[in-house]
Amino acid sequence: MLRSRPFVKRGLVVVGHPTPPPHRNNIVSLDPIHHSRSYCYRRRAMSTAATANDDSSQPKQEQQHSLYPHLFEPLDLGPDIGKLPNRILMGSMHTGLEGHSIPSWLERMIGDSGHDDHNSLERMAAYFQARAKGGVGMMVTGGIAPNKRGWVGPFASQLTNENEMERHRVVTEAVHSVDIPIYGSFESVKPKICLQILHTGRYAYHPFPISASNTKSPISPFPAKALSKKEIQSTIQDFTKTAVLAAQAGYDGVEVMGSEGYLLSQFLSPRTNHRTDEYGNGSFANRSRLPLEIVKSIRAAVNPNFIIVFRISLLDLVDGGMTWEEVLEFAPALEQAGVTILNTGIGWHEARVPTISTAVPRGGYAFCTKKLNEANVVSIPLVSTNRINDPATAESLLKDNVSDMVSMARPLLADPDFVNKAMNEQANLINTCIGCNQACLDHAFQGKTASCLVNPKACHETELVTTLLPESQRLCIGVVGAGPAGCAFALAAAEMGHSVILYDQADRIGGQFNMAKRVPGKEEFHETLRYFEEQMKLHSDKIQVKLNTSISYEDIEQSKKNGIDKWVIATGVTPRDPKIPGQDHPNVLSYIDVLRGNQPVGDNVAIIGAGGIGFDVAEFLLYHNGTDKTHKDVSITEFWEEWGIDSKQSTRGGLVEPHRPHAPKRKIHLLQRKKGKLGANLGKTTGWIHRATLKAGNVNMINGVTYDRIDEDGNLHYTKDGKSKILEVDNIVLCAGQVEHKELQEMAVAREKETAGGSSIPSDYVFTIGGAYQAGELDAKRAIDMGTRLATCIHDDHVVQGKHVFQSPPSSEEKMFSLLRKFM
């Protein structure tokens, strides 16, 4: 039987700090030195016997969870802080909801004067409240700068004064309005929310970055200036002031960002710290001085019930990063300084090793946290992180004593009800994060408001609301095409109360996702298909699915008689014809022939087109072994080998020579008409992974070509730099883009013109979405977003064909990023 008890680790118990006299907003009223020392002393001195006595006085749970007993065991952080209802920490993500510090005159200049107040944090409050209602017991905000030099981008969010502090109260009040039950008991607790203090250092995307030394990040255009000792002291004060303001705003604690290559990482690592004073000089004691002084200063300024989480880098994944011995020295020093919880950080942002993308196996970096746990150097809770996106993985990590908590960030973006679904044994209904980065991290690095490919409502909770409509407004809607756009529309429409008949000529739903899931590295796409299928079953009273069924224009014309009020066309895309002479040769295949049709392909292949589809086909032909994989088939050890990850952590930074465990199955030539880098339009934070994968597979990448012809032997003739060349290959695969498949919509428009507006199908009767509306790369993000948005308003009279596509207006931050780029 699991018990709710003070946090125990290896015979030690965290009992929190001595309870201070009553004082407003968690600000300390004790002597700072006495406060810090007594905190550390009491934790070290508590005996196992005392732990047992304390444990017996705690109320016992009536039962443990049948599937996830460790995940739903409460975590007691001691009498000052109290309990967490479960072991899930919602990790920090920059969403763009954190507000900004743009002066009003500049907002007017960039054209934002007519918009809602972007300084308001109401949207951020709704976002976190939704996760709290979904069962998350503890969450961390996106990064908030302690001063201007620490901004993520120009005029980014900061917490430096009383006015900024007051704006945050709406967030903490929204979170604390929720009660979260403790499983197996009649007890419930308030969720906790911590503000992340993030100083970007040389990663700042503005002209005034600072760092430990005069260096320049490879991912930022701006060189950084070394902090003087006076500026270091000011920085410590700024971190502390932000923590105090966070306490006043009602936050339960702060997370100090000490990893991922940001400012504190830059001090900790000899890669970026070349100082010769007491904050560097080759000594780790010196290099760790700044983060330790920051933690001590914060702890001295706040009350014992105020949580300090420190994000500690356990694996830098860059040359010249920290050693494991330094981690073992640093972790207990952080505990001594007053840290409550140690959260794991993996990799610098400039690292050339995937850390959170779908290429990373589930739990692929848990070994770092387990190693720290087994080292027995700290007694405070440890949090494992990165690619933990389902409750079974989380449970297994906790059961195996990898960590005391698990951090999930993007999985809770994808499904705010993740925790409740797991607790209710409905994991099959979880909308699983597929690690694509397209709408979250890619947006963050462009100054855009984040969202989620599989859940467009994320970060738009006040805008995309699917509430049940009155009976009089509910419609019967026919949807043609059960790809991502059609499925997303059908599910959102069902939530609104509409009845939906979903048609597809294929024998399964999912459209292009059924091809994408076969590509090595995209195994998580199976999860979105599973989610769509399970949700269709759940909403079977509202959604009829009719597969192996084609819909004609005549069917649409006659459907009014059958009670269908409106039609949505989500028929997707068809391959673009590159019009190369000789392309009708039998050795020439389309990407559909390869990914869906399983056509045999030879050992030497030319791929025409180097967009997302071309890269997918190249990876499929290189590494697909004839059997489709799911996430369960992906090897963590092979991932380590492929990317040169030192799982023994014997090297500085944790890197070794990479070794691909499986040889490429074919020789691939990847060609594109455009000059410049192949795959330039792939995801901002994942494109380099795909290029590196193809490079490791010895793919011959050729740009700036003109396709001349395909000869009678099936060989490709092309011109590059004015010279004619021939590629002698076994097969040529056409991946030259797509065009919209919107025949039904075009026929409806044409018929209305023919009849001078007297068509039996009016303009508010047929709506085209997804790839059928606008073809590009296989853009599931746009398709799912478009389907969801249309479903929320298709009942409105003003929504007609041509005026049925809706987007959020660009934020002030996005406009500032765009403005800055014009001067670069």
N, C-alpha and C positions, 0 to 999 in steps of 0.2 A: 504493500500500500504506500503510495507516494504521499508525502506530507508537505504542508505549507510550513516552511521553517526559515530561520535566518540562513543566508547564503553560506554554505559550508564547502570548503575545498581543502582536501588533504589535512583534516584535523584542525583547520583554522576556521573562524567564523567572522564574517563582516557584521559588525554591530553598529556601524555608523559612527558619527561624531557625538560627543556629549551634547545633550539637548540644551540649546541656548535659551536665554530668556526670550519671551515673546518679542518679536520684532517684525516690522512690516517688510513684506516682499523678499524674504530670504537673504537680506543683507546682514552681514555679520555684526554682532554686538559684543563679540569676545575679543580678548587680546589676541592679535593675529598669531604671534609666535606660540603662545600657550595652546591655542586652538589647533594648529597644525600638528604639534608634537603629540598632544594627547590623543588625537585621532589615530595617528600611526601606531602609537604605543598600545592602545587598547586592542587594536586588531591583532597585533603580533602576540600579545600576552594572553589572549583568550585560549583556554585549554579545551581539549576534547571533552573532558568531563563536564565543563560548563556548557559546552554545546549540547551534550545529551540532556542536561537538565533543562536548558532553554527549550529544546525540541519537545519535551514532554508537556510543556505548558501551552504549546500551540494547538489551535483547533485542527483536527484531522479532517482530511477530505473523505467524503462518503465513498467515492470510487475514483478510479483513474480511467483515462480515456482508453477505449478498446483498441484503437488503431495507432494513436500518437500519444502515448502516456508521458513521454518526456517533453514533447512540444507544449503540452497543456498543463505541465506542472508549474505552479506559480513560483516566482523567484522573489524571495524576501531579502531586500537590501538593508534590513535593519530597522530599528524603531524610529529613526529620524526620517528615513525616506519612505519606508513601507514596501508593499508588495507590487510586483508586476504580475498581471494575470496569466501570462504565458511567456514563452521564451523567444518570441519574435520581436526583433527590433526593425522598424522601418528605417532603412539607411537613407542618408542624405542624397538628394538629387537636386540639381539646379533646374528649376522648372520655368523660370521667368515670372512666377507669381510673387516673388519676394519683394516686389516694388523696386523703386529706383531713387536716385538722388538728382534727377535732372531739374535744373532751375526752371521756374515757370516761363521765363522769357525764352529759354531755349526750346521748351516744349512748343511754344507758339511758333517758333521759327521752323521747326520740323513738321508743323502741321497737326499738332495734337490738341489744339485748344478746344476743338469741338467734341472730343471723345470724353468718355467717363474719366473720372479721377484715377489715373494710373498709380497714384500714391496710396490709394486705398488697398487694403489687404483683405477685402471681403472674399475675393476669389480664392486666395490662399487659405482663408478660414474654411470655406466650403470644401476645399480639396482635402485638408487634413481631417475635418470633421467626418467626411465620408469614410476615410480609412479607420477612424476611431469607431464609428458605428459598425464597421466591418470587422471589428474585434482586435485591432492592433493595440497592444498594450503600451508600447513605447515607440516614439517616432522622432526623427531628427529632420530639421528643416534643410532647405538648400543653403548654400554658403552665403553668409552675410559678412561683409568686410568690416574690420575694426577701424579702418581709416581710408582716406582717399587713395593712397598708394597701393592699398590691398584690393581695390576694385577688380572684379572679374573683367569688366569691360567699361567703356566710358560712362560715367555717372551711374554705375551699378548700385545695387542695394547695399546699404550700410546701416549700422546702428551706433550712432555716435552722440546723440543728444536726446533730450526729453521729448521733443516733438516726434522724432522717429520712433521712440519707445512707445508712445501712446498709440501709434498706428498698429502695433503688434498685439494690443490687448484683445482685439476682435478675434485673433487667431487662437490665443490661449483660452479665451472664454468659450469659443466654439468647441474646442477639444475637451475641455473640462466639463462641458455640459452633458457628456456621455458617461454612462456607467457600463463597465465591461464585467461580465460574470466570470467568476473563477470556476472552472469546470469541476463538477463533482461536489460542489458545496452550495450553500445558499448565500454566499458572500459575493459582493461585487466591489470593484475599485474604479477609481478615475484613471483614465489613460494618462500617460506622461508624455510631454513634448519638450525636446531640447533644441535650442538654437545652435546651429553650427557656426562657429567663428572661423572664417576662411580668409587668410591672407594669401593672395596668389603669387606674390614675389615676382619672379621673372616670367611667370606664365600670364601676367596681366596683359589684356588686349587693349592697352592704352599707352600713350607716349611716355609715361612716367613710372616705369616699373623699378623696383629695387630688389636686391638679393643679398646673399652673404658676401658675394664678391662681384666684381665687374665681369659679368658673363651675359651671354645671349642664349635664350632657349631656341632650339631648332623648330619649335612650333609657334613661335611668336615673332613678329617682325621688329620688335622693339628691344634694343639692348638695355640691360638692367644695370643700375648703379649700386655699388656696395654701400650698405648702411654704415654710418659712422657709429661710434659707441654711444654718443648722445642720442642718435636716432633709434638705436636699439632700446635704450631705456624708455624712449617715448612710445615705441612699439609695444613694449611690455605693459605700459600704462594704458594704451589704447585697447589691448586685448582685455585687460581687467575692467576697464570702464564698460566695454560692450557686455561683458558677463554680468556686471552689476545692473546695467540697464535691462538685460534679458530677464533677470530676476524680478525687477520692478514691473516688467511687462507681464509677468505671470508664468514665464517659462519655468519648468521644473529643473532645468539644468542647461548646460552647454556642451557641445562637442567641439573640442579643439582639433582642427584639421592638421595633423602632423605627418601626412603621407602624400602619396600620389604625385610627388615632385613639386608641391607648393612650397611656400617660404620656409616652413620649419624643416621640411625635407632638404631644402637647399642649404640650410645650416648644418644638418646632421651628416651630409654626405661629402666626402672629399672630392667628389665629381664637380661640385659647385662651390665648396667652401675652401678658398685659398688664403684665408685670413692668417695674419701672424700675431694676432692679439689673443686675449683670453677667450674669445668666441671662435677660435679656430686653431691654428698653429699645429695641425696634425694630430692633436690629441682628441679622442672621442669625448673625454670629460669636458673639454672646451667646446667641441662642436655640439654637444647636447645641452650646453648651459642655457641657451636661449629658451628652448621649449620647457625646460624644467623651471626656470625662473618665471615663465608665464603661468604655468600651472600653480606654482607656489603662491604667486601674487593673486591669482583668482581665488584659490582656496582660502586665503587670508581675508578676502574681501566679501565672502558670501557665507551664509549660514550652513550648518551641517546637513540640512535636508536638501541642499542644492547639489544636484548631480553634476559631476565632471566626467564626461566621456573623452578619452583621448584616442584619436585614430592613429595607431602606430603602424608604420610600414614594416611588414614582416618579410617582404620580398620586393626589392626595388626594380629588378629586371632591367637594369642599365649598368654599363661598365662604370666602375668607381662608386657603386652604391654602398650601402651599409653591409657589414658582415653579420653572420649569425651571432658571433660572440658579442658584437656591439648591441644587438637586439636584446640578448640576455642580460647585458649590463643596464640597458636603458629601461626595460620594462619594470623591474623592481624599483628603480629610481623614480619612475612616474608614480608608482603606488605610494612610495614614501612622500612624494610631493603633494599627494592628496587626490589622485585620480580615483574615481568610483568604479569605472568600467573601462576595459581596454577593448577597443574595436579594431578589427584587422583592416589594414590597407594593403592593397596589392598593386605593384607596378607604378612607375611614373607615367604621366600622360605621353611623354616622348618615347616611351619604351616601344620597341618593335616586336613585341610579343602580345598576342591577344589576351585580354584580361576579363572582359565582360561580354564579348560578342558571342553569337551562337556557335562560333568555332570552338569555344571552350566547353569541355564536358561538364556536366552537372557536378558541383562540388570539386572541381578540378584544382582548387587552391586550398582546400581544407587542410592539407598536410602541414602547412605553415603554422596554423593555429594549434593543431594537435601537437606539433613539436614543442611549441611554447608551453602548452598545458602540461606536457609530460616532463618538461624541464624543472617544474616545481619551484619556480622562482617568484611567483606572485600568488596572492591569495584572493585577489579580486576577480570578478567575473570576466571571462574572455568571450569575444563574439567572433564567430567565423562568418565569412562573406564570399561573395562572387559566385554567380551562377548557381544559386540555390533557389530554384523556382517551383518546387512542388513540396507538399508536406511530407511525402515519404523520404525524400532526400534530407530534409531538415531533421526529421525524426532519427534517421540513421546516424547523422553526425552527432546529435546529442546523446544517443544511446552508446555510441562508440567513444564517448568522452573526448571528442574533438574540441568541444567548446561548451560553454554554459548557456549561450544564446546563439541564435542565427540571425544574420542581417539579410533582409530582403528589401530591395529598393524598387527596381522596375517590375518585379512580380506584383507588387501592390499598386503600381501604376496601371498594370494590365487588368487587375481585378481588385477593386477596393474591398470586396467581400471575401477575399481569399481565406482569411482566418476563420470566419464564421462557417464558411463552406467546409473547411477541413474539420472543424469542431463538430459539425452536424453530419460528418461522414458522407459528404457530397463532393469529394475531390474531383469526380468526373465532370462536375459543373464549373470547375475553375477555368477561367479564361487565362491560359498559361502564357507568360512572357516567352517569346521566341528568340530573344536576344538579338534582334535585328538592328537596333540603335537608330532606326530611320526617323522616328518622330520624337525621341527623347534626347539622346546625346547629340545627334546630328543637329537638332534644333538649338540646343544649348550653345553649341559652338558657332552658331550663326546669329545669336541674339534673339531667336524666335521663342515664343511660348512653347514649352514642351507639350507633348501629348503621347499617344501610344498607337502604334499601327493597328493592334487588335482591339483597342478600346479608345475611340476618338473622344469619348466623354471625359477622359482623364485631363485634368487641368482646365476643363471647360464645364465644370459641374453646374455653374450658374447659367450657362448658355444652352447646353444640350441636355434638355430635361425630357425624359420619356415617362410622362405620367398618363394615367388612364383617362381617356377622353369621355365626355358625356355620350350616351348611347346615340344621340342624334348626329354626332359628328363622326362616328365610326364608319369606315368604308370597307368595301370588299375590293381588294386590289390583286390584280394578276401581275406576276413578276416572271419575266422571261430571262432565264439564265441564273444558275445557282452557283456562280463563282463567288469570290469575296464580296463584291458589291451587292449582288442579289441576296446573298445570305444575310449580310449586315442590314440591308433594308428590311428584309422579312422579319428578322428578330426585333429590331427597333419598332417596326410598325405593330407587331403583335403586342409589345409592351404598351403601346398607345391605345390598344383595344381594337385595332383594325383586324379584319380577317384577310388572310393572304393565301393565294394559290401560287405555289412556286414551281415553275416548269423548267426542265432541262432535258435536252436531247441525249445527254450522257446517262450512264447507268449509276452515277454517284454525284453527290454535290461536291463543290470545291473548286471547279474550274482549273485555272492554271496552277493552283496550289498542289494539285495532284502530280504535276510535273516537278515543281520546285522541291517537294519533300524528298525526291529521289536523289537530289544532288548531295554528294558528301559535304558535310558541314551545315546542312539545312534540315537535319533530322527533326528539329523542333517544330517544323511546319506540320508534322503529323498532329501535333497538339491542337492547333487551330482548327483542323478538320474535325478532330474529335469533339472539340467544343461546339462547333456548328451543329454537328449531328446530335449531340446530347441536348442542346438547346431546342432543336427542332422537335425532339421527343417531348421535352418539357412543355412546349407551347403547341402541342398537337391539337389542342382545342381551337387554336387560332390559325395554325399554319398547315395547309395540305401540301405535301411534296409529291409532285408527279414527274418521275424520271422517265427516260426513254420516250420523251414526248416532245414533238416539234410544234411550234406555234407559227401559224401563217398570218399574213395581214388580214385575210378573210376571217380568220378566227377572232381577231381583235375587233373587226367591224361588227361581227355578230354577237360579241360578248355582252353588249348592253342588254340584250334580251335575256342573257343568263345571269344578270344581276351583278356583273363586275363594273364597279364605278370608275376605276382608273387602272392604267397599265404602266408598269415600269420595265423599261428595256435595259437589261444588264447582260447583253450577249457577248461582251468582251471584245477581243481583238482577233485579227487574222494576220498571218505573216506577211510582211511587205515583200513585194516582188522586186528584186534588185535588177531585173532585166539584163542579165548577163547572157550574151549569145552562147548557146550550147548548154544552158542550165537544165535542159530536159534530159540530160544524160542520166542513165540509170544509177550511176555512182553518186549523183547529187541528191542530197537529202535535206529536208527541213528540220528545224529543231524539234518539231512535233513528232516527226518520224523517229527521232532518236529517243526523246524523253518519254513519249507516250506510246509510240508504236513499236519500240524495242527492235528497230531494224538493225541488222548486223552491220558493224562498222569495222573497217580495216585497221591496220597498225599505223598507218601514216595518213594523217587527216589535216585538211585545211578548213578552218572555220572563217566564214566571211561575216564580219561584224563583231566589234569588240565592246559592245555595251553589256548590260547585265546578263542578257540571254547568252551572248557569246562566251562570257566568263563562266556561266553556269554549265554550259555544254562542255567547255574545256575541262572543268573540274570533274564533271561526270565521266568523260571519256578517259581522263587520267587515272581516276581512283575508284570508280564504281566497280565492285568485284562480281557483279551479276546478281547480287541480292540486296534489296532495299533494306536500309538500316533504320532503326529508331534510336532514341537517345540511350536506350539500354545497351545497345551494341557498340557504343563509342568508348574507346579505351582511353583512360586517363594517362596511363604510362606511355602510350604511343603519342599522345598529345605533348607530354613533357619532352619526349625524344625529338619530335618534329620541330619544336620551337626552341630547343636548347635550354630548357628549364632545369636548373640544378635542384632536384628534389632532396638531395642530401644537404644542400645549402652550405657547401664547403668553399664556395667562391664568393668574392665581393660582388654584391649585386645579384647573385643567384643565377648567373648565366654560364652555360657550357656550350660546346660546339653542337649545333643542331644536327640531327640525323633523322632523315625520313625513313620510317620503318618499312614502308612499302614502295617498291620501285614503280615509276609511272608505267602504265599499261600500253601507252601509245606515244608516238611522236606527233606533237600538235603544232600547227602553224596558225597563229591568230592574226588576222589582217583587218585593217580599217582604212577607210578612205581619208579620214581626217589626219592632219599632222598633229604631233603632240603625243602626250602620254595616253596609252591605251587604258580604257576604263576610267577616264577622267571624270565621268559623271556618276560613278558609283558612289556609295555612301561616304560622307565626309570622314567618318570615324572607322569605317570598315573597308573602304576601297583598297587601302594599302595591304590589308590582310589577303584579299583575293589576288592582288598582283604578286605578293610574296609567295603565295601558294603556287601560282603558275610558274614563277621564276624557279622555284625549287623543283618543279616538274619539267624543267628545261624546255619550256614552251618558247617557240620562235615567234616573237612579237614584231609585227611589221606594220608601220603606219604610213600614211601619205601615199596610198596606192590608187591606181586606176585599174579596174577589172576589165580586161580586154575580151577574153573568151574562155570557154571550156572546150577543149578539143575532143576528138573522137575517142581518145583513150581515157578521158575523164580527168586530164591534167589541167591545172589552172594557169592561164597566161595573164600576167599583169605587168603594169609599168610602175616603176618607182624611180624618182629622180631622173626622169627622161630615159631610163634604160628598161628594155623589155626583158622580162624574166619568166621562167616556167617553174612551177611547183609540181613535181611528179608525186601524186598522192593516190591513195586507194579510194578515198571518199572526200567529198566536199560537203560541208554542212552549212546551210544558209541560215544566218542569224542576223539578218539585215534590218531588224526592227519590225514594227507592227503598224497596222492601220486599223481604224475603227470598224467594227462589225455592227453596223447600225442600219441594216436594210429595212427593218420594220419601221423605224422612226422616219427614215427618208421617204418611204412609201406613204406614211401618214401625212407628212408635210406636202408631198406632191399631190396627193388626192385632195387636200384642202385647197391648194392653188387651182387645181383643175375645176373644182366646183365653186370657185370664187367664194370660199368660206362656207359653202353649204355642205361640206363633208359630214358624214355621220360620226366622224371622230373629231371633236373640237380640240383646241390647242391645250386645254387643261386636262386632257384625257390620256396622253401618252408622254412619258418622261424617260429620257435616256440618261444613264449614269455609268460610272466606271470607265473601263477601257472603251466601251462602245461610244461614250461621249467624247473622250479625248485619249487617244493612244499615245503611249510613250514607252518607256521601259515597263516591265510588268509591275506597275505601280499600285500595289495593293494598299498602300497607305492612303493614297488619294481615293481609291475605289471604295474602301470601307468607310472613310470619312464622308464621302459624298452620299453613300447609301444611308448612313445613319442620320445625317443632317436632313435629307429629303423626308425621311420617315417622320421626323418631328413636326413637319409643317405641311405635308401634302394635303391635309384636310383644309388648309386655308384657301380662300377663294383667290387671293392674289398670286398664288403659286401656279404659274403656267409654263409651258414648254419654252425654253430660252431664258426664263427667269426663275429657274428652279435650282440653281447652283449657288451655294452659300459658303462663305468663308469668314473666319474671324478677321477683323481688321488687324493690320500689323501693329505690334506694340511699340511703345516709345523706345524700348531697348533695341528692337529690331531696326527701327529707323536710325538710331544712333550708330549702330554697327555699320549700316549702309552708308551713313554720312562719313564715318571715319574712313571707310574703304576708298572713298572718292579722293581722299588726300594722301593715299599711300602709293 
